[in-house]
């Protein structure tokens, strides 16, 4: 999709899309690509925890990483968390933003819990990198509720955008431009503080609460060799074990919302 961004953003903008299955992650990537290049309900292989697409937007290359959806019926809950973690470090560097894609409904309590899980996974340092993208919502009619939601989940109140993936082409182009501009603003703010993107070191600092003191389920033990094989070369064996153990614990603690 052609376009120009108003902010002096990075040449390569890395975006990790996370959220519940059916929220609109895949449709959002197709909107960026201006074509249905990504299929819905895709089953990712054990050796490929995510699907990565690139789209040119003005002078920026957007790297769009589509992760397995939370509440995915084809994966065990802890397996989804493990694959999301592996997806974050698939690229040569960590993401500039975690784009939480949410299908807006009357009661968004479950999404609050899901955001909490993700922030627990990646630690307090991940907070400035979260950005909310809402689908299936009328922004004008729900602006106050949207603002309240962003406050409850700990996002900056301006770190959100609304996108109708089924809208007219010109309308979608304008909304994508708005989204990319806002994300670039987030990147510039974080860069000014010396933290342009989320890094392995940030996760490593978070490992104090990812100590391998949790029992791992038999299902997660089966995944350890698979996902661990993807993570260990990047994170190291000790941190990988901590991540797998902690994700197993989170999947039990938040079972109702995953």
NORGI-V947790 format. One record per backbone hydrogen bond with DSSP energy under -0.5 kcal/mol. CO is the residue of the C=O (numbers start at 1). NH is the residue of the N-H. Records with the same first field share a line. If there is no record, write none. Layout:
BEGIN
CO=NH + NH
END
This chain:
BEGIN
7=9
11=13 + 61
12=14
13=15 + 63
14=96 + 97
15=17 + 65
16=18 + 99
17=67
18=101
19=70
20=23
24=28
25=29
26=30
27=31
28=32
29=33
30=34 + 35
35=37
39=42
42=44
45=48
49=68
51=66
53=64
55=62
57=60
60=57 + 62
61=13 + 63
62=55 + 64
63=15 + 65
64=53 + 66
65=17 + 67
66=51
69=72
70=21
72=75
76=80
77=81
78=82
79=83
80=84
81=85
82=86
83=87
84=88
85=89
86=89
87=90
95=198
97=16 + 99
98=100 + 131
99=18 + 101
100=102 + 133
102=104 + 135
106=108
108=112
109=113
110=114
111=115
112=116
113=117
114=118
115=119
116=120
117=121
118=122
119=123
123=126
124=127
126=129
127=130
129=98
131=100
132=161
133=102
134=163
135=104
137=139
138=142
139=143
142=146
143=147
144=148
145=149
146=150
147=151
148=152
149=153
150=155
151=154
156=159
158=160
159=132
161=134
163=165
164=167
168=172
169=173
170=174
171=175
172=176
173=177
174=178
175=179
176=180
177=181
178=182
179=183
180=184
181=185
182=186
183=187
184=188
185=189
186=190
187=191
188=192
189=193
190=193 + 195
191=194
199=203
200=204
201=205
202=206
204=207
205=208
206=209
207=210
211=213
217=221
218=222
219=223
220=224
221=225
223=227 + 228
224=228
225=229
226=230
227=230 + 231
228=232
231=234 + 235 + 236
232=236
236=240
237=241
238=242
239=243
240=244
241=245
242=246
243=247
244=248
245=249
246=250
247=251
248=252
249=252 + 253
250=254
252=255
254=257 + 258
255=258
258=71
END
